[in-house]
Structures are given as structure tokens and as C-alpha cells.
Amino acid sequence: MNFPDPSQQPEASSFPAGNAFSTPVPAAQPDAPRSAPMRFHGDAGTYFGIWIVNLLLTIVTLGIYSAWAKVRKHRWLYGNTEVDGHVFEYHATGMQIFKGRLMALGVIIATAVAGVIHPLIQLVLLLGLLVAVPWLMNSAMRFRARVTSWRNVRFDFQGSYGKAAVVFLVMPFVGMLTLGLLMPMATRMAVRYTVNGHSWGGARFNVNPSLGQFYRAAGIALLPALAIGAVLLLLGTVVQMSIWHFLIMGVYLGFLVGTAYYAGHVLKLCVNDLSIEGGHTLRTDLSPWRHLWIVVSGLLATAFSLGLLYPWALVRRHRYVTQSITLHAAPGLDAFVSSHQDRPGSFASEYGEMEGLSGLAPL
């Protein structure tokens, strides 16, 4: 079944630097250092229209259209996210993602059938999938990077199987064995591996926040979790109901609240420490507490509206995170872009090798 690709976003364009009739202040030179706040121009109402059509078509086609729906969503979000007068672009096609999901479905069916034939065969397949996780994660990140561009300069990701195995398999397991004591270390390793493996037009990304900052973020994230758990336990004692019900509820809610805060804190740490080869840096004034409120209130609104407010929650968080970030571009950015821009149509050859892999690992 073939679906037409969503309409392309308008070409990225530069905004005028100033008024042509103003003469007292000379215009900035193209390669002068400058600060460029990120902007998001989308609105929840427009995205709701895209989302509801995607949802209905996905239901009618028994899930097949979900691949094209994903492309429409990303192209809309990227096409409305602008920095320094240029928007981001998403170049994946629905067919690429659909093929990947077919491959994933095939693996699931094969594993289920193997369990019927003999449990040992199923165990071997599951172990094989576990061994493939680092490769799948690298492939997914490389695909996602290569189908993204800014100013017609594509992103890329390069990683190794060994490092990915440590980051995505070994460290999470060690973190659980230590009852979470080493989870901040695992998070830091995952952040450094993921970010430092990315590049834009060959310019490498670099981030190296201190381990102590991650432990501080984790410690603060525990406070609301402990507070919620204590209140619910006290409530259970007062109304003389089973403490275990309230304990489970408290752990779940506390984990939700703590994770939302921790994610915002880690995001702020990474953005403020991130540099791009050539002297470019990013800065954010994101508040982890406000991020916590936006995430939790968005989840509650989505739940109580039976999902209808999901577009509002998504756009609200995306706008807040995006507009908290500023690019501090060093001299030479425009010259770099001019020498690294891809030819029209070159993206197909660049990411064609990744076709199908996006369905085998989280994007």
C-alpha cells in the first residue's frame, strides 16, 4: 500500500538582519559572532488537526499509516523550529519507516512461533536480540541524525558496538544491581556517548558534564518522590486502608515526578556544557521545576481528556524546551555552511543504507 508523502515544509530562509533604511548602525557581517535564540512557530490547534487525521488514518489502515503519520509529525515539528532564521528539515519517508516496522513485526512473530516450537529456540532468539541491541541503537541514532538537516547541512552519528554495549546493556544492569546508586553514572555515560557521537556537517559535538552534577540532579529528584510517598502512606494510615495500595501508588507517582525533574535537569546540564567544533556553543535557561510542571500537568491533562489534549501537551513542552535554548555562533559559521551544504536530492543516497532500521530500535 502506497501513501503519498506529507507535503514538504517550506525551504529554510534567512530573516532580514535589519531595516534597509537604518544607517546609524552598520549591519553585522555574515561571519560575525552572534547569538541566535531558537524559536518555535507552531501552535497546538494546527497540530491537533494533523494528529487527529493521523490517528484516524492509522485506525482505518490497521496501523499501516502510522509510519507516514510519524513523518508528518516530525516534518511539522522540525519545520516550525527555527534558529538564526533557518528551520530544521526532516528527510525520512514513510516507506522507510514502514519497512523497518515490518522487519520488527517479523522478528516478534518469529520469536513467538519459536516459543511454540521449543522454548530453547525462543531463548536463543531472545539472546540474539539482546546481543543486537547495541547495533540497533547505533543504527537508529545514525538514521535519525542523517535524515535531519539545518541550513541544508546534514547531521550524522558515529558510534562503536563495544561502547554502545557498555552504555545500553552493562551500565543499566549495574545501576539496577546497586539499587540505583550508579544510575547517575550510567546516565552520564549514555549522554556523553550519544551526544559526542553526533556531528553536523563534520563538526563534532562535545559534552562532558561532571559526575557530581548528575548525582546532585538525582538527589533533588528524589525529594518530591519521597514527599509524595510519605503523604500517601500517611493518608493510608489515617483512612485505615491497606498501606501497600498507597505505597505502590506513591512509588509510581514519585517515580513519574522524579523522572520529569531529572530529565529536565540533565537536559539543562548537557545543553549548557555542549560545544560544537568551530567554537559554537549552546546555552539554556530551562528550569527543571517548570519542566516538571509542564510534563506532569500535560500527562494529567492528556489522561483526563482521554488523549484529546495530547497535541496541546506535546506542543507546550516542545515550545518551552526549544525557546529556552540559544545558539552562540562563533565567526565562520556562514562560511562553514557554504562549504558543507548538500546538493539537492543528495539525502537519498546518504541515508538510503539505513532504510528499514528505524523500526528495530526506538527512534
KENU-737825 format. One record per residue (C-alpha): z, x, y; residue number from 1. Coordinates in nm, 3 decimals. Layout:
! KENU-737825
Z:Z | X:X | Y:Y | nr:NUM
...
//
This chain:
! KENU-737825
Z:0.000 | X:0.000 | Y:0.000 | nr:1
Z:-0.104 | X:0.145 | Y:0.334 | nr:2
Z:0.075 | X:0.067 | Y:0.655 | nr:3
Z:-0.056 | X:0.170 | Y:0.994 | nr:4
Z:0.148 | X:0.443 | Y:1.154 | nr:5
Z:0.351 | X:0.334 | Y:1.454 | nr:6
Z:0.192 | X:0.385 | Y:1.792 | nr:7
Z:0.235 | X:0.730 | Y:1.928 | nr:8
Z:0.464 | X:0.792 | Y:2.220 | nr:9
Z:0.300 | X:0.889 | Y:2.548 | nr:10
Z:0.230 | X:1.254 | Y:2.591 | nr:11
Z:0.514 | X:1.453 | Y:2.741 | nr:12
Z:0.461 | X:1.508 | Y:3.110 | nr:13
Z:0.622 | X:1.709 | Y:3.382 | nr:14
Z:0.803 | X:1.532 | Y:3.662 | nr:15
Z:0.723 | X:1.650 | Y:4.014 | nr:16
Z:0.958 | X:1.921 | Y:4.138 | nr:17
Z:0.988 | X:1.777 | Y:4.483 | nr:18
Z:0.828 | X:1.593 | Y:4.776 | nr:19
Z:0.492 | X:1.737 | Y:4.873 | nr:20
Z:0.567 | X:1.667 | Y:5.244 | nr:21
Z:0.902 | X:1.856 | Y:5.248 | nr:22
Z:0.858 | X:2.201 | Y:5.396 | nr:23
Z:1.204 | X:2.337 | Y:5.485 | nr:24
Z:1.295 | X:2.424 | Y:5.123 | nr:25
Z:1.027 | X:2.605 | Y:4.918 | nr:26
Z:0.954 | X:2.471 | Y:4.572 | nr:27
Z:1.111 | X:2.653 | Y:4.279 | nr:28
Z:0.890 | X:2.896 | Y:4.093 | nr:29
Z:0.781 | X:2.779 | Y:3.746 | nr:30
Z:0.971 | X:3.057 | Y:3.568 | nr:31
Z:1.284 | X:3.047 | Y:3.783 | nr:32
Z:1.618 | X:2.982 | Y:3.611 | nr:33
Z:1.711 | X:2.616 | Y:3.625 | nr:34
Z:1.948 | X:2.356 | Y:3.486 | nr:35
Z:1.791 | X:2.052 | Y:3.320 | nr:36
Z:2.020 | X:1.764 | Y:3.218 | nr:37
Z:1.899 | X:1.567 | Y:2.917 | nr:38
Z:1.812 | X:1.205 | Y:2.980 | nr:39
Z:1.765 | X:0.903 | Y:2.755 | nr:40
Z:1.538 | X:0.628 | Y:2.888 | nr:41
Z:1.563 | X:0.374 | Y:2.605 | nr:42
Z:1.760 | X:0.051 | Y:2.604 | nr:43
Z:1.927 | X:-0.150 | Y:2.330 | nr:44
Z:1.714 | X:-0.459 | Y:2.391 | nr:45
Z:1.388 | X:-0.276 | Y:2.324 | nr:46
Z:1.526 | X:-0.104 | Y:2.016 | nr:47
Z:1.659 | X:-0.434 | Y:1.882 | nr:48
Z:1.301 | X:-0.563 | Y:1.876 | nr:49
Z:1.186 | X:-0.255 | Y:1.682 | nr:50
Z:1.485 | X:-0.271 | Y:1.447 | nr:51
Z:1.454 | X:-0.641 | Y:1.360 | nr:52
Z:1.081 | X:-0.608 | Y:1.286 | nr:53
Z:1.151 | X:-0.301 | Y:1.072 | nr:54
Z:1.424 | X:-0.490 | Y:0.886 | nr:55
Z:1.211 | X:-0.797 | Y:0.819 | nr:56
Z:0.911 | X:-0.593 | Y:0.702 | nr:57
Z:1.137 | X:-0.384 | Y:0.478 | nr:58
Z:1.276 | X:-0.700 | Y:0.315 | nr:59
Z:0.933 | X:-0.862 | Y:0.274 | nr:60
Z:0.787 | X:-0.547 | Y:0.115 | nr:61
Z:1.092 | X:-0.495 | Y:-0.110 | nr:62
Z:1.189 | X:-0.176 | Y:0.069 | nr:63
Z:0.848 | X:-0.009 | Y:0.078 | nr:64
Z:0.812 | X:-0.036 | Y:0.456 | nr:65
Z:1.146 | X:0.144 | Y:0.510 | nr:66
Z:0.959 | X:0.477 | Y:0.523 | nr:67
Z:0.739 | X:0.356 | Y:0.810 | nr:68
Z:1.045 | X:0.197 | Y:0.971 | nr:69
Z:1.213 | X:0.537 | Y:0.974 | nr:70
Z:0.914 | X:0.687 | Y:1.154 | nr:71
Z:0.911 | X:0.409 | Y:1.415 | nr:72
Z:1.283 | X:0.458 | Y:1.478 | nr:73
Z:1.258 | X:0.836 | Y:1.520 | nr:74
Z:0.947 | X:0.822 | Y:1.738 | nr:75
Z:1.115 | X:0.573 | Y:1.969 | nr:76
Z:1.437 | X:0.775 | Y:1.995 | nr:77
Z:1.259 | X:1.108 | Y:2.038 | nr:78
Z:1.003 | X:0.966 | Y:2.279 | nr:79
Z:1.278 | X:0.836 | Y:2.506 | nr:80
Z:1.482 | X:1.158 | Y:2.501 | nr:81
Z:1.374 | X:1.384 | Y:2.787 | nr:82
Z:1.477 | X:1.726 | Y:2.911 | nr:83
Z:1.321 | X:1.915 | Y:3.201 | nr:84
Z:1.058 | X:1.644 | Y:3.242 | nr:85
Z:0.934 | X:1.651 | Y:2.882 | nr:86
Z:1.015 | X:1.427 | Y:2.587 | nr:87
Z:1.061 | X:1.521 | Y:2.222 | nr:88
Z:0.799 | X:1.421 | Y:1.967 | nr:89
Z:0.828 | X:1.324 | Y:1.600 | nr:90
Z:0.521 | X:1.402 | Y:1.390 | nr:91
Z:0.611 | X:1.283 | Y:1.039 | nr:92
Z:0.414 | X:0.998 | Y:0.883 | nr:93
Z:0.537 | X:0.702 | Y:0.685 | nr:94
Z:0.330 | X:0.808 | Y:0.384 | nr:95
Z:0.505 | X:1.146 | Y:0.367 | nr:96
Z:0.848 | X:0.986 | Y:0.361 | nr:97
Z:0.730 | X:0.716 | Y:0.119 | nr:98
Z:0.608 | X:0.978 | Y:-0.130 | nr:99
Z:0.942 | X:1.154 | Y:-0.106 | nr:100
Z:1.129 | X:0.833 | Y:-0.179 | nr:101
Z:0.905 | X:0.765 | Y:-0.477 | nr:102
Z:0.997 | X:1.108 | Y:-0.611 | nr:103
Z:1.367 | X:1.034 | Y:-0.558 | nr:104
Z:1.331 | X:0.697 | Y:-0.733 | nr:105
Z:1.157 | X:0.868 | Y:-1.023 | nr:106
Z:1.446 | X:1.112 | Y:-1.060 | nr:107
Z:1.701 | X:0.827 | Y:-1.057 | nr:108
Z:1.508 | X:0.630 | Y:-1.320 | nr:109
Z:1.465 | X:0.939 | Y:-1.539 | nr:110
Z:1.838 | X:1.011 | Y:-1.522 | nr:111
Z:1.925 | X:0.651 | Y:-1.614 | nr:112
Z:1.681 | X:0.647 | Y:-1.906 | nr:113
Z:1.816 | X:0.982 | Y:-2.027 | nr:114
Z:2.165 | X:0.830 | Y:-2.040 | nr:115
Z:2.036 | X:0.558 | Y:-2.272 | nr:116
Z:1.863 | X:0.809 | Y:-2.499 | nr:117
Z:2.151 | X:1.058 | Y:-2.520 | nr:118
Z:2.442 | X:1.140 | Y:-2.285 | nr:119
Z:2.381 | X:1.511 | Y:-2.330 | nr:120
Z:2.028 | X:1.481 | Y:-2.190 | nr:121
Z:2.164 | X:1.293 | Y:-1.889 | nr:122
Z:2.427 | X:1.562 | Y:-1.836 | nr:123
Z:2.160 | X:1.833 | Y:-1.840 | nr:124
Z:1.955 | X:1.641 | Y:-1.581 | nr:125
Z:2.260 | X:1.591 | Y:-1.358 | nr:126
Z:2.343 | X:1.961 | Y:-1.376 | nr:127
Z:1.983 | X:2.038 | Y:-1.289 | nr:128
Z:2.008 | X:1.815 | Y:-0.982 | nr:129
Z:2.330 | X:1.988 | Y:-0.881 | nr:130
Z:2.162 | X:2.327 | Y:-0.906 | nr:131
Z:1.872 | X:2.194 | Y:-0.697 | nr:132
Z:2.095 | X:2.069 | Y:-0.412 | nr:133
Z:2.074 | X:2.392 | Y:-0.202 | nr:134
Z:1.695 | X:2.399 | Y:-0.232 | nr:135
Z:1.671 | X:2.029 | Y:-0.147 | nr:136
Z:1.894 | X:2.068 | Y:0.159 | nr:137
Z:1.689 | X:2.364 | Y:0.285 | nr:138
Z:1.366 | X:2.172 | Y:0.227 | nr:139
Z:1.495 | X:1.863 | Y:0.408 | nr:140
Z:1.610 | X:2.063 | Y:0.711 | nr:141
Z:1.282 | X:2.255 | Y:0.722 | nr:142
Z:1.082 | X:1.931 | Y:0.704 | nr:143
Z:1.290 | X:1.766 | Y:0.975 | nr:144
Z:1.254 | X:2.069 | Y:1.202 | nr:145
Z:0.881 | X:2.114 | Y:1.152 | nr:146
Z:0.797 | X:1.754 | Y:1.236 | nr:147
Z:0.984 | X:1.782 | Y:1.567 | nr:148
Z:0.845 | X:1.938 | Y:1.883 | nr:149
Z:0.926 | X:1.972 | Y:2.252 | nr:150
Z:0.655 | X:2.061 | Y:2.503 | nr:151
Z:0.415 | X:2.087 | Y:2.207 | nr:152
Z:0.616 | X:2.376 | Y:2.064 | nr:153
Z:0.749 | X:2.301 | Y:1.718 | nr:154
Z:1.091 | X:2.368 | Y:1.570 | nr:155
Z:1.143 | X:2.543 | Y:1.237 | nr:156
Z:1.417 | X:2.619 | Y:0.987 | nr:157
Z:1.455 | X:2.915 | Y:0.755 | nr:158
Z:1.738 | X:2.942 | Y:0.503 | nr:159
Z:1.820 | X:3.100 | Y:0.170 | nr:160
Z:1.918 | X:2.942 | Y:-0.160 | nr:161
Z:2.227 | X:3.161 | Y:-0.202 | nr:162
Z:2.376 | X:3.085 | Y:0.139 | nr:163
Z:2.297 | X:2.716 | Y:0.105 | nr:164
Z:2.471 | X:2.708 | Y:-0.234 | nr:165
Z:2.787 | X:2.855 | Y:-0.081 | nr:166
Z:2.777 | X:2.620 | Y:0.219 | nr:167
Z:2.686 | X:2.293 | Y:0.046 | nr:168
Z:2.837 | X:2.337 | Y:-0.301 | nr:169
Z:3.106 | X:2.604 | Y:-0.319 | nr:170
Z:3.291 | X:2.558 | Y:0.010 | nr:171
Z:3.326 | X:2.176 | Y:-0.004 | nr:172
Z:3.466 | X:2.212 | Y:-0.356 | nr:173
Z:3.708 | X:2.483 | Y:-0.242 | nr:174
Z:3.808 | X:2.266 | Y:0.053 | nr:175
Z:3.899 | X:1.979 | Y:-0.180 | nr:176
Z:4.088 | X:2.211 | Y:-0.416 | nr:177
Z:4.303 | X:2.329 | Y:-0.125 | nr:178
Z:4.371 | X:1.965 | Y:-0.020 | nr:179
Z:4.163 | X:2.009 | Y:0.293 | nr:180
Z:4.324 | X:2.330 | Y:0.418 | nr:181
Z:3.995 | X:2.519 | Y:0.402 | nr:182
Z:3.775 | X:2.231 | Y:0.520 | nr:183
Z:3.760 | X:2.363 | Y:0.880 | nr:184
Z:3.633 | X:2.694 | Y:0.740 | nr:185
Z:3.376 | X:2.505 | Y:0.532 | nr:186
Z:3.267 | X:2.311 | Y:0.841 | nr:187
Z:3.226 | X:2.628 | Y:1.045 | nr:188
Z:3.017 | X:2.792 | Y:0.772 | nr:189
Z:2.795 | X:2.483 | Y:0.744 | nr:190
Z:2.749 | X:2.468 | Y:1.123 | nr:191
Z:2.659 | X:2.837 | Y:1.152 | nr:192
Z:2.418 | X:2.822 | Y:0.858 | nr:193
Z:2.247 | X:2.505 | Y:0.980 | nr:194
Z:2.217 | X:2.595 | Y:1.349 | nr:195
Z:2.140 | X:2.966 | Y:1.311 | nr:196
Z:1.862 | X:2.887 | Y:1.065 | nr:197
Z:1.673 | X:2.690 | Y:1.330 | nr:198
Z:1.425 | X:2.820 | Y:1.581 | nr:199
Z:1.195 | X:2.681 | Y:1.849 | nr:200
Z:0.857 | X:2.848 | Y:1.874 | nr:201
Z:1.006 | X:3.152 | Y:1.702 | nr:202
Z:1.305 | X:3.174 | Y:1.941 | nr:203
Z:1.613 | X:3.181 | Y:1.719 | nr:204
Z:1.920 | X:2.964 | Y:1.772 | nr:205
Z:2.263 | X:3.124 | Y:1.759 | nr:206
Z:2.611 | X:2.975 | Y:1.744 | nr:207
Z:2.937 | X:3.146 | Y:1.649 | nr:208
Z:3.246 | X:2.944 | Y:1.749 | nr:209
Z:3.582 | X:3.084 | Y:1.642 | nr:210
Z:3.751 | X:2.956 | Y:1.327 | nr:211
Z:4.065 | X:2.875 | Y:1.524 | nr:212
Z:3.875 | X:2.617 | Y:1.729 | nr:213
Z:3.783 | X:2.427 | Y:1.413 | nr:214
Z:4.143 | X:2.425 | Y:1.291 | nr:215
Z:4.253 | X:2.301 | Y:1.632 | nr:216
Z:3.997 | X:2.019 | Y:1.613 | nr:217
Z:4.113 | X:1.928 | Y:1.262 | nr:218
Z:4.478 | X:1.931 | Y:1.369 | nr:219
Z:4.412 | X:1.694 | Y:1.659 | nr:220
Z:4.201 | X:1.471 | Y:1.434 | nr:221
Z:4.498 | X:1.427 | Y:1.202 | nr:222
Z:4.717 | X:1.281 | Y:1.477 | nr:223
Z:4.551 | X:0.938 | Y:1.505 | nr:224
Z:4.519 | X:0.924 | Y:1.126 | nr:225
Z:4.892 | X:0.989 | Y:1.080 | nr:226
Z:4.983 | X:0.745 | Y:1.356 | nr:227
Z:4.773 | X:0.464 | Y:1.207 | nr:228
Z:4.910 | X:0.531 | Y:0.860 | nr:229
Z:5.270 | X:0.526 | Y:0.985 | nr:230
Z:5.223 | X:0.199 | Y:1.175 | nr:231
Z:5.063 | X:0.025 | Y:0.877 | nr:232
Z:5.333 | X:0.148 | Y:0.641 | nr:233
Z:5.598 | X:0.018 | Y:0.879 | nr:234
Z:5.417 | X:-0.315 | Y:0.903 | nr:235
Z:5.404 | X:-0.338 | Y:0.525 | nr:236
Z:5.779 | X:-0.281 | Y:0.506 | nr:237
Z:5.853 | X:-0.541 | Y:0.773 | nr:238
Z:5.648 | X:-0.820 | Y:0.614 | nr:239
Z:5.768 | X:-0.717 | Y:0.267 | nr:240
Z:5.424 | X:-0.674 | Y:0.120 | nr:241
Z:5.308 | X:-0.406 | Y:-0.120 | nr:242
Z:5.320 | X:-0.073 | Y:0.060 | nr:243
Z:5.024 | X:0.051 | Y:-0.143 | nr:244
Z:4.788 | X:-0.200 | Y:0.013 | nr:245
Z:4.883 | X:-0.083 | Y:0.360 | nr:246
Z:4.882 | X:0.281 | Y:0.254 | nr:247
Z:4.525 | X:0.255 | Y:0.126 | nr:248
Z:4.420 | X:0.069 | Y:0.439 | nr:249
Z:4.595 | X:0.326 | Y:0.658 | nr:250
Z:4.431 | X:0.621 | Y:0.481 | nr:251
Z:4.087 | X:0.463 | Y:0.516 | nr:252
Z:4.124 | X:0.372 | Y:0.883 | nr:253
Z:4.289 | X:0.703 | Y:0.960 | nr:254
Z:4.005 | X:0.891 | Y:0.793 | nr:255
Z:3.750 | X:0.689 | Y:0.990 | nr:256
Z:3.921 | X:0.754 | Y:1.323 | nr:257
Z:3.992 | X:1.120 | Y:1.248 | nr:258
Z:3.636 | X:1.187 | Y:1.134 | nr:259
Z:3.490 | X:1.032 | Y:1.450 | nr:260
Z:3.711 | X:1.253 | Y:1.667 | nr:261
Z:3.646 | X:1.565 | Y:1.457 | nr:262
Z:3.268 | X:1.511 | Y:1.469 | nr:263
Z:3.276 | X:1.485 | Y:1.848 | nr:264
Z:3.498 | X:1.790 | Y:1.886 | nr:265
Z:3.281 | X:2.002 | Y:1.654 | nr:266
Z:2.966 | X:1.886 | Y:1.836 | nr:267
Z:3.115 | X:1.994 | Y:2.168 | nr:268
Z:3.221 | X:2.333 | Y:2.026 | nr:269
Z:2.876 | X:2.401 | Y:1.887 | nr:270
Z:2.673 | X:2.291 | Y:2.189 | nr:271
Z:2.885 | X:2.492 | Y:2.431 | nr:272
Z:2.854 | X:2.801 | Y:2.211 | nr:273
Z:2.483 | X:2.763 | Y:2.134 | nr:274
Z:2.228 | X:3.003 | Y:2.277 | nr:275
Z:1.853 | X:3.028 | Y:2.226 | nr:276
Z:1.672 | X:3.360 | Y:2.213 | nr:277
Z:1.545 | X:3.440 | Y:2.560 | nr:278
Z:1.873 | X:3.374 | Y:2.739 | nr:279
Z:1.866 | X:2.992 | Y:2.729 | nr:280
Z:2.193 | X:2.806 | Y:2.671 | nr:281
Z:2.319 | X:2.451 | Y:2.632 | nr:282
Z:2.635 | X:2.301 | Y:2.778 | nr:283
Z:2.801 | X:1.963 | Y:2.726 | nr:284
Z:3.083 | X:1.775 | Y:2.895 | nr:285
Z:3.122 | X:1.540 | Y:2.596 | nr:286
Z:3.475 | X:1.407 | Y:2.549 | nr:287
Z:3.581 | X:1.389 | Y:2.181 | nr:288
Z:3.815 | X:1.100 | Y:2.264 | nr:289
Z:3.541 | X:0.899 | Y:2.430 | nr:290
Z:3.311 | X:0.982 | Y:2.140 | nr:291
Z:3.583 | X:0.848 | Y:1.909 | nr:292
Z:3.600 | X:0.522 | Y:2.106 | nr:293
Z:3.220 | X:0.481 | Y:2.112 | nr:294
Z:3.190 | X:0.537 | Y:1.735 | nr:295
Z:3.483 | X:0.317 | Y:1.630 | nr:296
Z:3.403 | X:0.033 | Y:1.871 | nr:297
Z:3.039 | X:0.050 | Y:1.763 | nr:298
Z:3.136 | X:0.020 | Y:1.396 | nr:299
Z:3.366 | X:-0.273 | Y:1.469 | nr:300
Z:3.101 | X:-0.448 | Y:1.678 | nr:301
Z:2.844 | X:-0.397 | Y:1.403 | nr:302
Z:3.080 | X:-0.531 | Y:1.136 | nr:303
Z:3.189 | X:-0.841 | Y:1.330 | nr:304
Z:2.830 | X:-0.923 | Y:1.432 | nr:305
Z:2.711 | X:-0.895 | Y:1.070 | nr:306
Z:2.494 | X:-0.600 | Y:1.168 | nr:307
Z:2.318 | X:-0.756 | Y:1.466 | nr:308
Z:2.483 | X:-0.518 | Y:1.714 | nr:309
Z:2.381 | X:-0.208 | Y:1.518 | nr:310
Z:2.094 | X:-0.128 | Y:1.761 | nr:311
Z:2.335 | X:-0.152 | Y:2.055 | nr:312
Z:2.586 | X:0.079 | Y:1.883 | nr:313
Z:2.319 | X:0.335 | Y:1.791 | nr:314
Z:2.160 | X:0.345 | Y:2.138 | nr:315
Z:2.502 | X:0.359 | Y:2.307 | nr:316
Z:2.613 | X:0.666 | Y:2.111 | nr:317
Z:2.275 | X:0.839 | Y:2.136 | nr:318
Z:2.269 | X:0.790 | Y:2.513 | nr:319
Z:2.624 | X:0.922 | Y:2.557 | nr:320
Z:2.570 | X:1.233 | Y:2.344 | nr:321
Z:2.227 | X:1.306 | Y:2.491 | nr:322
Z:2.323 | X:1.264 | Y:2.855 | nr:323
Z:2.629 | X:1.485 | Y:2.814 | nr:324
Z:2.406 | X:1.789 | Y:2.743 | nr:325
Z:2.239 | X:2.019 | Y:2.995 | nr:326
Z:1.984 | X:2.290 | Y:2.922 | nr:327
Z:2.031 | X:2.607 | Y:3.127 | nr:328
Z:1.688 | X:2.766 | Y:3.107 | nr:329
Z:1.650 | X:3.136 | Y:3.179 | nr:330
Z:1.349 | X:3.280 | Y:3.364 | nr:331
Z:1.038 | X:3.291 | Y:3.150 | nr:332
Z:1.070 | X:2.954 | Y:2.977 | nr:333
Z:0.737 | X:2.821 | Y:3.106 | nr:334
Z:0.556 | X:3.142 | Y:3.013 | nr:335
Z:0.708 | X:3.124 | Y:2.665 | nr:336
Z:0.590 | X:2.765 | Y:2.623 | nr:337
Z:0.238 | X:2.852 | Y:2.738 | nr:338
Z:0.208 | X:3.125 | Y:2.477 | nr:339
Z:0.358 | X:2.924 | Y:2.189 | nr:340
Z:0.207 | X:2.578 | Y:2.227 | nr:341
Z:0.041 | X:2.445 | Y:1.914 | nr:342
Z:-0.318 | X:2.337 | Y:1.913 | nr:343
Z:-0.375 | X:1.960 | Y:1.897 | nr:344
Z:-0.367 | X:1.847 | Y:1.535 | nr:345
Z:-0.209 | X:2.169 | Y:1.409 | nr:346
Z:0.109 | X:1.998 | Y:1.297 | nr:347
Z:-0.054 | X:1.852 | Y:0.987 | nr:348
Z:-0.118 | X:2.195 | Y:0.843 | nr:349
Z:0.223 | X:2.324 | Y:0.947 | nr:350
Z:0.435 | X:2.066 | Y:0.770 | nr:351
Z:0.192 | X:1.939 | Y:0.508 | nr:352
Z:0.355 | X:2.164 | Y:0.249 | nr:353
Z:0.679 | X:1.970 | Y:0.293 | nr:354
Z:0.521 | X:1.637 | Y:0.206 | nr:355
Z:0.744 | X:1.431 | Y:-0.019 | nr:356
Z:1.059 | X:1.639 | Y:0.001 | nr:357
Z:1.227 | X:1.428 | Y:0.268 | nr:358
Z:1.315 | X:1.164 | Y:0.011 | nr:359
Z:1.504 | X:1.402 | Y:-0.214 | nr:360
Z:1.776 | X:1.504 | Y:0.031 | nr:361
Z:1.943 | X:1.337 | Y:0.328 | nr:362
Z:1.742 | X:1.352 | Y:0.648 | nr:363
//
